[in-house]
Amino acid sequence: MACHTVGGGRLTGPDLKNVVARKDRAWLVHFIQNPKVVIDSGDPYAAQLLQEARGVVMPALPGMNPAMADGLIALIEAESKLEKSQFVGLQLSDRPFTPADVAAGTQIFLGTKRLATGGPPCLSCHSIGGVGAMGGGKLGPDLTLVYERLGGRKGVGAWLTAPATPTMQTLFSPAPLRAEEILPLLALLEDAALRRGTEGPVAPLTFFLIGLAGTVFSLVVFDLAWQERFRNVRRTLVDRIARRGTR
């Protein structure tokens, strides 16, 4: 469960402990099958969930049908009765992050420190304002404010533990992140959210300046080469004229 817990508190989505006491089973079955349809219908409770999730819409699960949804609700109901559910969620340290944590997270994000299970560096698909001289990948969203958008340490930590998007699942199901890698990444993302991308223009500016410097250098080299060629041609012509004059 990347977005929910059962008894572990809110992540991106609500804590599902005793959810059957909050909404009737028929509504839950309908919502689980296609959350966006229920939200778009103007349902007030669905609208409240969307607001609390800061606009993040729960994705429809492939192949979900009424029987599967009812079975999922039965599982949540049973887990809610336990003293501690197996879906209580990731238990992360709540100690304050340090500059060393941010530095370690930056290394992991850029790929200068390889992931233990061999997964690709975050920079391959994502960018963070002010991180990396040349920016980052464009396949995935910019992560500058994701820490704020997904509800902080616990929400982002749950997402990194069990990514919910198909692309992330394909990449990281066989090579999951380890707890000692997740915490530094959270430190980096918290730092980026606090800075709110104030250094965001650095990467494009750096790219522009490098391109400008390369262009100027090329023009200088071309000019020097042309001047040398011009001198050689002129010298050859002068020599020919001089030889003709002596005949």
CORDA-V582653 format. One record per backbone hydrogen bond with DSSP energy under -1.0 kcal/mol. NH is the residue of the N-H (numbers start at 1). CO is the residue of the C=O. Records with the same first field share a line. If there is no record, write none. Layout:
NH = CO + CO
//
This chain:
6 = 87
11 = 13
13 = 3
16 = 5
19 = 16
21 = 18
22 = 19
23 = 19
28 = 24
29 = 25
30 = 26
31 = 27
32 = 28
33 = 29
34 = 30
38 = 34
39 = 35
40 = 36
41 = 37
42 = 39
43 = 38
47 = 43
48 = 44
49 = 45
50 = 46
51 = 47
52 = 48
53 = 49
54 = 51
55 = 50
56 = 53
64 = 61
69 = 65
70 = 66
71 = 67
72 = 68
73 = 69
74 = 70
75 = 71
76 = 72
77 = 73
78 = 74
79 = 75
80 = 76
82 = 79
88 = 85
102 = 98
103 = 99
104 = 100
105 = 101
106 = 102
107 = 103
108 = 104
109 = 105
110 = 106
111 = 107
112 = 107
113 = 107
118 = 115
123 = 109
124 = 121
125 = 122
126 = 122
131 = 128
135 = 132
137 = 123 + 126
140 = 125
143 = 127
146 = 143
149 = 145
150 = 146
152 = 147
156 = 152
157 = 153
158 = 154
159 = 155
160 = 156
161 = 157
162 = 158
169 = 165
170 = 166
171 = 167
172 = 168
173 = 169
181 = 178
182 = 178
183 = 179
185 = 181
186 = 182
187 = 183
188 = 184
189 = 185
190 = 186
191 = 187
192 = 188
193 = 189
194 = 190
195 = 191
196 = 192
197 = 192
198 = 195
200 = 197
202 = 199
205 = 201
206 = 202
207 = 203
208 = 204
209 = 205
210 = 206
211 = 207
212 = 208
213 = 209
214 = 210
215 = 211
216 = 212
217 = 213
218 = 214
219 = 215
220 = 216
221 = 217
222 = 218
223 = 219
224 = 220
225 = 221
226 = 222
227 = 223
228 = 224
229 = 225
230 = 226
231 = 227
232 = 228
233 = 229
234 = 230
235 = 231
236 = 232
237 = 233
238 = 234
239 = 235
240 = 236
241 = 237
242 = 238
243 = 239
244 = 240
245 = 241
//
